[in-house]
Amino acid sequence: MTLDNYLSHLENGDLVITPGDREDIVVGTLSSLFSKTFPNISGILLTGG
């Protein structure tokens, strides 16, 4: 899923679970915390090998 599509699925209180090597998702999620237009997530869980 591209970052644009992912961001359209965010809702308030979501826990985002993503592979640690998806820098686009990690940076996009952190950036959404500083935006007034995106929902506020509850956390990010990074997975990896």
N, C-alpha and C positions, 0 to 999 in steps of 0.2 A: 504494500500500500504506500502511495506517495504521501509526503508530508501534508499536502493540501487536503487530500481525502481524509487522512487521519485526524487533522485538526477539526474537521467538520463533524466528527463523531464524539468529540469531548463533551462531557457533561459535568456539572458541579459535583464534587466529591468523588470523582473517579480515581481509582488506583490504576496507574498505567504500568503494565508489565511488558517489558521490551528487552530484546537482546542488547547487551552492552555495546555491541559494535554498530548499532544503528544510530550513529551520531546525529543524523538529521532528526530523528524522533526525540532523542534526548535534548538536543539544543532547542528544538521547536517547542517541546513541552515546557522547558524552563523559561523560554521566552514568553510563553502564554501567561505565565504567572504575573508578568509585569504589564500585561495588556488589560485595558478596561473592557474590551469586547469579547474576550474568551472566558470560558468558565474557569473556576478555581478548583484545581485537582487536589486530592488529599495526599498523594505521594507517587513516587516512581520506584518500581522494583526492577532492577537490572539483572538479567540472567546471563549466563555464560558457561562455557565448557568446563 
